[in-house]
């Protein structure tokens, strides 16, 4: 007869491995979608948008699952797909923000910090 403790630990390990694989696949597909929508202009933009999307997917997806108490979803295949969809969609806004940041910086490449801060102050005053 098998020990109940070691059998349970094995089942938990298999479940966690499956969850990790699913999260990795979802993050990879999410990044593939955002890169294929609009290719980054430079290698540094590509790296930053990759890191931002992955960290945003993991962080925001985990926050949503924790905040709404969706832990029970990981018990079924359909629930795992729903969690994967949450991780997928959570990374998209972070990718967009990274792209907007790069566009803003590239548009002001020749300016110094005082000119940029004056522009931001004028924007704030007009807002």
OpenMM code with the backbone's topology and positions (N, CA, C; nanometers):
from openmm import Vec3, app, unit

residues = "UNK UNK UNK UNK UNK UNK UNK UNK UNK UNK UNK UNK UNK UNK UNK UNK UNK UNK UNK UNK UNK UNK UNK UNK UNK UNK UNK UNK UNK UNK UNK UNK UNK UNK UNK UNK UNK UNK UNK UNK UNK UNK UNK UNK UNK UNK UNK UNK UNK UNK UNK UNK UNK UNK UNK UNK UNK UNK UNK UNK UNK UNK UNK UNK UNK UNK UNK UNK UNK UNK UNK UNK UNK UNK UNK UNK UNK UNK UNK UNK UNK UNK UNK UNK UNK UNK UNK UNK UNK UNK UNK UNK UNK UNK UNK UNK UNK UNK UNK UNK UNK UNK UNK UNK UNK UNK UNK UNK UNK UNK UNK UNK UNK UNK UNK UNK UNK UNK UNK UNK UNK UNK UNK UNK UNK UNK UNK".split()
positions = [
    Vec3(0.0834, -0.1174, 0.0000),
    Vec3(0.0000, 0.0000, 0.0000),
    Vec3(0.0884, 0.1243, 0.0000),
    Vec3(0.0529, 0.2211, -0.0823),
    Vec3(0.1328, 0.3438, -0.0954),
    Vec3(0.1046, 0.4377, 0.0218),
    Vec3(0.2055, 0.5142, 0.0547),
    Vec3(0.1883, 0.6152, 0.1598),
    Vec3(0.0982, 0.7261, 0.1090),
    Vec3(0.0013, 0.7682, 0.1886),
    Vec3(-0.0868, 0.8752, 0.1408),
    Vec3(-0.0151, 1.0086, 0.1224),
    Vec3(0.0867, 1.0346, 0.2051),
    Vec3(0.1558, 1.1636, 0.1957),
    Vec3(0.2372, 1.1718, 0.0675),
    Vec3(0.3151, 1.0689, 0.0371),
    Vec3(0.3973, 1.0728, -0.0831),
    Vec3(0.3130, 1.0666, -0.2098),
    Vec3(0.2017, 0.9965, -0.2070),
    Vec3(0.1138, 0.9911, -0.3241),
    Vec3(0.0510, 1.1276, -0.3502),
    Vec3(0.0100, 1.1948, -0.2447),
    Vec3(-0.0498, 1.3274, -0.2605),
    Vec3(0.0533, 1.4274, -0.3114),
    Vec3(0.1768, 1.4174, -0.2607),
    Vec3(0.2817, 1.5084, -0.3057),
    Vec3(0.3106, 1.4887, -0.4544),
    Vec3(0.3091, 1.3641, -0.5005),
    Vec3(0.3299, 1.3371, -0.6426),
    Vec3(0.2190, 1.3953, -0.7282),
    Vec3(0.0956, 1.3832, -0.6828),
    Vec3(-0.0176, 1.4386, -0.7580),
    Vec3(-0.0093, 1.5908, -0.7656),
    Vec3(0.0295, 1.6540, -0.6554),
    Vec3(0.0435, 1.7995, -0.6546),
    Vec3(0.1551, 1.8428, -0.7489),
    Vec3(0.2660, 1.7694, -0.7491),
    Vec3(0.3779, 1.8023, -0.8378),
    Vec3(0.3369, 1.7921, -0.9838),
    Vec3(0.2614, 1.6888, -1.0186),
    Vec3(0.2153, 1.6722, -1.1570),
    Vec3(0.1215, 1.7861, -1.1954),
    Vec3(0.0312, 1.8237, -1.1040),
    Vec3(-0.0600, 1.9360, -1.1320),
    Vec3(0.0156, 2.0665, -1.1508),
    Vec3(0.1141, 2.0923, -1.0665),
    Vec3(0.1913, 2.2164, -1.0776),
    Vec3(0.2745, 2.2181, -1.2057),
    Vec3(0.3293, 2.1036, -1.2444),
    Vec3(0.4053, 2.0954, -1.3692),
    Vec3(0.3145, 2.1271, -1.4873),
    Vec3(0.1947, 2.0719, -1.4867),
    Vec3(0.0989, 2.0977, -1.5943),
    Vec3(0.0594, 2.2437, -1.5999),
    Vec3(0.0394, 2.3053, -1.4838),
    Vec3(0.0059, 2.4472, -1.4785),
    Vec3(0.1206, 2.5322, -1.5321),
    Vec3(0.2432, 2.4959, -1.4971),
    Vec3(0.3598, 2.5693, -1.5459),
    Vec3(0.3733, 2.5611, -1.6977),
    Vec3(0.3505, 2.4421, -1.7521),
    Vec3(0.3569, 2.4243, -1.8974),
    Vec3(0.2482, 2.5065, -1.9654),
    Vec3(0.1270, 2.5039, -1.9096),
    Vec3(0.0168, 2.5800, -1.9678),
    Vec3(0.0459, 2.7298, -1.9648),
    Vec3(0.0987, 2.7784, -1.8542),
    Vec3(0.1316, 2.9210, -1.8438),
    Vec3(0.2401, 2.9580, -1.9451),
    Vec3(0.3402, 2.8723, -1.9610),
    Vec3(0.4471, 2.9005, -2.0573),
    Vec3(0.3929, 2.9061, -2.2003),
    Vec3(0.3046, 2.8145, -2.2347),
    Vec3(0.2463, 2.8125, -2.3696),
    Vec3(0.1626, 2.9385, -2.3927),
    Vec3(0.0829, 2.9756, -2.2949),
    Vec3(-0.0028, 3.0932, -2.3084),
    Vec3(0.0811, 3.2196, -2.3239),
    Vec3(0.1870, 3.2322, -2.2448),
    Vec3(0.2725, 3.3505, -2.2541),
    Vec3(0.3406, 3.3553, -2.3910),
    Vec3(0.3874, 3.2410, -2.4389),
    Vec3(0.4520, 3.2370, -2.5703),
    Vec3(0.3534, 3.2755, -2.6809),
    Vec3(0.2325, 3.2241, -2.6752),
    Vec3(0.1324, 3.2585, -2.7766),
    Vec3(0.0918, 3.4057, -2.7676),
    Vec3(0.0800, 3.4550, -2.6462),
    Vec3(0.0466, 3.5969, -2.6289),
    Vec3(0.1521, 3.6867, -2.6895),
    Vec3(0.2765, 3.6541, -2.6643),
    Vec3(0.3823, 3.7372, -2.7205),
    Vec3(0.3879, 3.7229, -2.8721),
    Vec3(0.3640, 3.6034, -2.9240),
    Vec3(0.3622, 3.5838, -3.0682),
    Vec3(0.2557, 3.6716, -3.1329),
    Vec3(0.1398, 3.6803, -3.0715),
    Vec3(0.0319, 3.7628, -3.1266),
    Vec3(0.0720, 3.9101, -3.1291),
    Vec3(0.1286, 3.9599, -3.0186),
    Vec3(0.1608, 4.1023, -3.0158),
    Vec3(0.2770, 4.1370, -3.1077),
    Vec3(0.3717, 4.0474, -3.1236),
    Vec3(0.4834, 4.0761, -3.2139),
    Vec3(0.4381, 4.0694, -3.3588),
    Vec3(0.3519, 3.9765, -3.3912),
    Vec3(0.3049, 3.9655, -3.5290),
    Vec3(0.2113, 4.0798, -3.5668),
    Vec3(0.1503, 4.1437, -3.4683),
    Vec3(0.0645, 4.2568, -3.4980),
    Vec3(0.1461, 4.3733, -3.5505),
    Vec3(0.2567, 4.3975, -3.4844),
    Vec3(0.3448, 4.5081, -3.5254),
    Vec3(0.4852, 4.4740, -3.4790),
    Vec3(0.5742, 4.4517, -3.5738),
    Vec3(0.7109, 4.4133, -3.5390),
    Vec3(0.7847, 4.5296, -3.4733),
    Vec3(0.8629, 4.5014, -3.3691),
    Vec3(0.9429, 4.6075, -3.3065),
    Vec3(1.0465, 4.6631, -3.4039),
    Vec3(1.0830, 4.7912, -3.3851),
    Vec3(1.1746, 4.8586, -3.4775),
    Vec3(1.3205, 4.8245, -3.4518),
    Vec3(1.3538, 4.7864, -3.3285),
    Vec3(1.4936, 4.7582, -3.2956),
    Vec3(1.5012, 4.6382, -3.2021),
    Vec3(1.6232, 4.5889, -3.1852),
    Vec3(1.6439, 4.4750, -3.0973),
    Vec3(1.6123, 4.5107, -2.9519),
    Vec3(1.6498, 4.6311, -2.9094),
    Vec3(1.6226, 4.6706, -2.7710),
    Vec3(1.4723, 4.6829, -2.7475),
    Vec3(1.3992, 4.7346, -2.8435),
    Vec3(1.2541, 4.7429, -2.8301),
    Vec3(1.1930, 4.6027, -2.8227),
    Vec3(1.2471, 4.5093, -2.8998),
    Vec3(1.1985, 4.3711, -2.8976),
    Vec3(1.2209, 4.3077, -2.7609),
    Vec3(1.3390, 4.3264, -2.7050),
    Vec3(1.3706, 4.2658, -2.5756),
    Vec3(1.2846, 4.3262, -2.4655),
    Vec3(1.2729, 4.4578, -2.4650),
    Vec3(1.1929, 4.5233, -2.3613),
    Vec3(1.0465, 4.4837, -2.3723),
    Vec3(0.9940, 4.4782, -2.4934),
    Vec3(0.8532, 4.4394, -2.5071),
    Vec3(0.8323, 4.2927, -2.4705),
    Vec3(0.9293, 4.2068, -2.4969),
    Vec3(0.9189, 4.0660, -2.4559),
    Vec3(0.9158, 4.0546, -2.3037),
    Vec3(1.0103, 4.1185, -2.2374),
    Vec3(1.0162, 4.1110, -2.0908),
    Vec3(0.8913, 4.1733, -2.0293),
    Vec3(0.8489, 4.2867, -2.0813),
    Vec3(0.7302, 4.3540, -2.0283),
    Vec3(0.6062, 4.2686, -2.0445),
    Vec3(0.5898, 4.2057, -2.1594),
    Vec3(0.4733, 4.1211, -2.1836),
    Vec3(0.4736, 3.9998, -2.0923),
    Vec3(0.5870, 3.9343, -2.0779),
    Vec3(0.5944, 3.8142, -1.9940),
    Vec3(0.5689, 3.8488, -1.8472),
    Vec3(0.6370, 3.9503, -1.7965),
    Vec3(0.6182, 3.9881, -1.6566),
    Vec3(0.4762, 4.0397, -1.6339),
    Vec3(0.4238, 4.1150, -1.7293),
    Vec3(0.2858, 4.1627, -1.7177),
    Vec3(0.1854, 4.0489, -1.7185),
    Vec3(0.2078, 3.9490, -1.8027),
    Vec3(0.1186, 3.8334, -1.8066),
    Vec3(0.1185, 3.7589, -1.6740),
    Vec3(0.2366, 3.7333, -1.6227),
    Vec3(0.2463, 3.6576, -1.4982),
    Vec3(0.1917, 3.7398, -1.3808),
    Vec3(0.2366, 3.8631, -1.3699),
    Vec3(0.1961, 3.9457, -1.2561),
    Vec3(0.0482, 3.9808, -1.2567),
    Vec3(0.0007, 4.0346, -1.3674),
    Vec3(-0.1393, 4.0760, -1.3734),
    Vec3(-0.2328, 3.9561, -1.3755),
    Vec3(-0.1945, 3.8503, -1.4463),
    Vec3(-0.2777, 3.7297, -1.4470),
    Vec3(-0.2886, 3.6685, -1.3086),
    Vec3(-0.1756, 3.6593, -1.2390),
    Vec3(-0.1776, 3.6077, -1.1024),
    Vec3(-0.2590, 3.6959, -1.0092),
    Vec3(-0.2485, 3.8280, -1.0270),
    Vec3(-0.3258, 3.9203, -0.9441),
    Vec3(-0.4757, 3.9007, -0.9670),
    Vec3(-0.5164, 3.8884, -1.0926),
    Vec3(-0.6591, 3.8700, -1.1232),
    Vec3(-0.7112, 3.7412, -1.0626),
    Vec3(-0.6340, 3.6339, -1.0757),
    Vec3(-0.6761, 3.5053, -1.0196),
    Vec3(-0.6855, 3.5138, -0.8680),
    Vec3(-0.5894, 3.5787, -0.8047),
    Vec3(-0.5903, 3.5935, -0.6590),
    Vec3(-0.7048, 3.6849, -0.6138),
    Vec3(-0.7226, 3.7972, -0.6805),
    Vec3(-0.8220, 3.8954, -0.6398),
    Vec3(-0.9642, 3.8398, -0.6485),
    Vec3(-0.9938, 3.7682, -0.7563),
    Vec3(-1.1282, 3.7151, -0.7754),
    Vec3(-1.1447, 3.5731, -0.7203),
    Vec3(-1.0417, 3.5169, -0.6579),
    Vec3(-1.0507, 3.3846, -0.5965),
    Vec3(-1.0816, 3.2738, -0.6958),
    Vec3(-1.0087, 3.2703, -0.8053),
    Vec3(-1.0357, 3.1747, -0.9131),
    Vec3(-0.9482, 3.0494, -0.9036),
    Vec3(-0.8979, 3.0197, -0.7853),
    Vec3(-0.8069, 2.9064, -0.7688),
    Vec3(-0.8734, 2.7733, -0.8010),
    Vec3(-1.0021, 2.7625, -0.7783),
    Vec3(-1.0719, 2.6366, -0.8038),
    Vec3(-1.0779, 2.6027, -0.9524),
    Vec3(-1.0576, 2.7022, -1.0380),
    Vec3(-1.0613, 2.6773, -1.1821),
    Vec3(-0.9499, 2.5828, -1.2274),
    Vec3(-0.8427, 2.5766, -1.1521),
    Vec3(-0.7296, 2.4940, -1.1954),
    Vec3(-0.7561, 2.3451, -1.1793),
    Vec3(-0.8726, 2.3068, -1.1299),
    Vec3(-0.9039, 2.1655, -1.1106),
    Vec3(-0.9552, 2.0957, -1.2350),
    Vec3(-0.9993, 2.1697, -1.3351),
    Vec3(-1.0535, 2.1077, -1.4565),
    Vec3(-0.9803, 2.1616, -1.5792),
    Vec3(-0.9956, 2.0898, -1.6878),
    Vec3(-0.9310, 2.1311, -1.8128),
    Vec3(-0.9887, 2.2633, -1.8628),
    Vec3(-1.1199, 2.2771, -1.8579),
    Vec3(-1.1831, 2.4014, -1.9027),
    Vec3(-1.1404, 2.5184, -1.8144),
    Vec3(-1.1281, 2.4943, -1.6860),
    Vec3(-1.0820, 2.5987, -1.5956),
    Vec3(-0.9388, 2.6396, -1.6240),
    Vec3(-0.8536, 2.5415, -1.6558),
    Vec3(-0.7148, 2.5725, -1.6908),
    Vec3(-0.7095, 2.6563, -1.8182),
    Vec3(-0.7961, 2.6260, -1.9135),
    Vec3(-0.8012, 2.7067, -2.0358),
    Vec3(-0.8453, 2.8493, -2.0044),
    Vec3(-0.9404, 2.8646, -1.9136),
    Vec3(-0.9848, 2.9986, -1.8742),
    Vec3(-0.8713, 3.0748, -1.8060),
    Vec3(-0.7973, 3.0075, -1.7200),
    Vec3(-0.6831, 3.0716, -1.6537),
    Vec3(-0.5776, 3.1099, -1.7573),
    Vec3(-0.5545, 3.0219, -1.8541),
    Vec3(-0.4603, 3.0534, -1.9609),
    Vec3(-0.5039, 3.1760, -2.0394),
    Vec3(-0.6339, 3.1881, -2.0645),
    Vec3(-0.6857, 3.3058, -2.1329),
    Vec3(-0.6643, 3.4332, -2.0521),
    Vec3(-0.6764, 3.4220, -1.9202),
    Vec3(-0.6498, 3.5385, -1.8347),
    Vec3(-0.5038, 3.5813, -1.8438),
    Vec3(-0.4130, 3.4842, -1.8380),
    Vec3(-0.2708, 3.5176, -1.8506),
    Vec3(-0.2420, 3.5791, -1.9871),
    Vec3(-0.3045, 3.5254, -2.0906),
    Vec3(-0.2848, 3.5748, -2.2262),
    Vec3(-0.3278, 3.7212, -2.2384),
    Vec3(-0.4490, 3.7509, -2.1963),
    Vec3(-0.5006, 3.8863, -2.2132),
    Vec3(-0.4374, 3.9855, -2.1160),
    Vec3(-0.3840, 3.9374, -2.0062),
    Vec3(-0.3216, 4.0283, -1.9093),
    Vec3(-0.1919, 4.0888, -1.9617),
    Vec3(-0.1237, 4.0221, -2.0512),
    Vec3(0.0030, 4.0733, -2.1027),
    Vec3(-0.0111, 4.1759, -2.2128),
    Vec3(-0.1247, 4.1786, -2.2803),
    Vec3(-0.1425, 4.2684, -2.3946),
    Vec3(-0.1341, 4.4170, -2.3587),
    Vec3(-0.1966, 4.4630, -2.2512),
    Vec3(-0.1827, 4.6056, -2.2184),
    Vec3(-0.0384, 4.6458, -2.1852),
    Vec3(0.0370, 4.5565, -2.1248),
    Vec3(0.1754, 4.5878, -2.0914),
    Vec3(0.2599, 4.6021, -2.2178),
    Vec3(0.2321, 4.5210, -2.3178),
    Vec3(0.3021, 4.5328, -2.4451),
    Vec3(0.2707, 4.6677, -2.5091),
    Vec3(0.1445, 4.7082, -2.5053),
    Vec3(0.1054, 4.8355, -2.5653),
    Vec3(0.1744, 4.9521, -2.4953),
    Vec3(0.1808, 4.9486, -2.3633),
    Vec3(0.2460, 5.0565, -2.2888),
    Vec3(0.3947, 5.0634, -2.3232),
    Vec3(0.4588, 4.9479, -2.3365),
    Vec3(0.6010, 4.9467, -2.3732),
    Vec3(0.6214, 5.0074, -2.5117),
    Vec3(0.5345, 4.9765, -2.6063),
    Vec3(0.5453, 5.0332, -2.7405),
    Vec3(0.5222, 5.1841, -2.7399),
    Vec3(0.4242, 5.2301, -2.6624),
    Vec3(0.3981, 5.3739, -2.6526),
    Vec3(0.5175, 5.4449, -2.5922),
    Vec3(0.5788, 5.3846, -2.4914),
    Vec3(0.6959, 5.4437, -2.4279),
    Vec3(0.8097, 5.4581, -2.5288),
    Vec3(0.8359, 5.3534, -2.6077),
    Vec3(0.9419, 5.3605, -2.7077),
    Vec3(0.9122, 5.4660, -2.8128),
    Vec3(0.7878, 5.4776, -2.8557),
    Vec3(0.7539, 5.5796, -2.9539),
    Vec3(0.7765, 5.7189, -2.8962),
    Vec3(0.7363, 5.7391, -2.7729),
    Vec3(0.7550, 5.8689, -2.7073),
    Vec3(0.9041, 5.9037, -2.6974),
    Vec3(0.9848, 5.8084, -2.6569),
    Vec3(1.1286, 5.8323, -2.6428),
    Vec3(1.1930, 5.8561, -2.7792),
    Vec3(1.1573, 5.7778, -2.8798),
    Vec3(1.2160, 5.7937, -3.0135),
    Vec3(1.1783, 5.9273, -3.0764),
    Vec3(1.0573, 5.9761, -3.0504),
    Vec3(1.0155, 6.1047, -3.1058),
    Vec3(1.0919, 6.2220, -3.0449),
    Vec3(1.1465, 6.2045, -2.9249),
    Vec3(1.2179, 6.3125, -2.8558),
    Vec3(1.3661, 6.2813, -2.8408),
    Vec3(1.4210, 6.2126, -2.9365),
    Vec3(1.5590, 6.1650, -2.9268),
    Vec3(1.6613, 6.2780, -2.9182),
    Vec3(1.6430, 6.3871, -2.9897),
    Vec3(1.7423, 6.4941, -2.9906),
    Vec3(1.7261, 6.5965, -2.8784),
    Vec3(1.6230, 6.5836, -2.7974),
    Vec3(1.5966, 6.6823, -2.6935),
    Vec3(1.6676, 6.6446, -2.5635),
    Vec3(1.6948, 6.7473, -2.4807),
    Vec3(1.7520, 6.7189, -2.3491),
    Vec3(1.6404, 6.7074, -2.2459),
    Vec3(1.6771, 6.6764, -2.1229),
    Vec3(1.5779, 6.6499, -2.0189),
    Vec3(1.4950, 6.7736, -1.9851),
    Vec3(1.5535, 6.8934, -1.9956),
    Vec3(1.4795, 7.0153, -1.9650),
    Vec3(1.3701, 7.0414, -2.0675),
    Vec3(1.3992, 7.0165, -2.1946),
    Vec3(1.2986, 7.0349, -2.2994),
    Vec3(1.1839, 6.9351, -2.2838),
    Vec3(1.2177, 6.8138, -2.2520),
    Vec3(1.1138, 6.7108, -2.2334),
    Vec3(1.0286, 6.7430, -2.1111),
    Vec3(1.0915, 6.7858, -2.0020),
    Vec3(1.0141, 6.8184, -1.8824),
    Vec3(0.9248, 6.9406, -1.9059),
    Vec3(0.9715, 7.0386, -1.9839),
    Vec3(0.8872, 7.1542, -2.0175),
    Vec3(0.7677, 7.1085, -2.1007),
    Vec3(0.7907, 7.0169, -2.1936),
    Vec3(0.6815, 6.9641, -2.2750),
    Vec3(0.5793, 6.8910, -2.1875),
    Vec3(0.6268, 6.8126, -2.0916),
    Vec3(0.5361, 6.7417, -2.0014),
    Vec3(0.4586, 6.8387, -1.9129),
    Vec3(0.5255, 6.9458, -1.8668),
    Vec3(0.4581, 7.0460, -1.7843),
    Vec3(0.3499, 7.1161, -1.8653),
    Vec3(0.3803, 7.1522, -1.9901),
    Vec3(0.2803, 7.2162, -2.0756),
    Vec3(0.1623, 7.1227, -2.1007),
    Vec3(0.1902, 6.9964, -2.1201),
    Vec3(0.0832, 6.8989, -2.1404),
    Vec3(-0.0056, 6.8910, -2.0172),
    Vec3(0.0576, 6.8874, -1.8983),
    Vec3(-0.0170, 6.8797, -1.7735),
    Vec3(-0.1034, 7.0037, -1.7550),
    Vec3(-0.0480, 7.1207, -1.7867),
    Vec3(-0.1239, 7.2452, -1.7712),
    Vec3(-0.2419, 7.2534, -1.8653),
    Vec3(-0.2281, 7.2005, -1.9855),
    Vec3(-0.3366, 7.2024, -2.0833),
    Vec3(-0.4379, 7.0916, -2.0627),
    Vec3(-0.4036, 6.9937, -1.9847),
    Vec3(-0.4912, 6.8790, -1.9602),
    Vec3(-0.5947, 6.9189, -1.8588),
] * unit.nanometer
topology = app.Topology()
chain = topology.addChain("A")
for resn in residues:
    res = topology.addResidue(resn, chain)
    for name in ("N", "CA", "C"):
        topology.addAtom(name, app.Element.getBySymbol(name[0]), res)
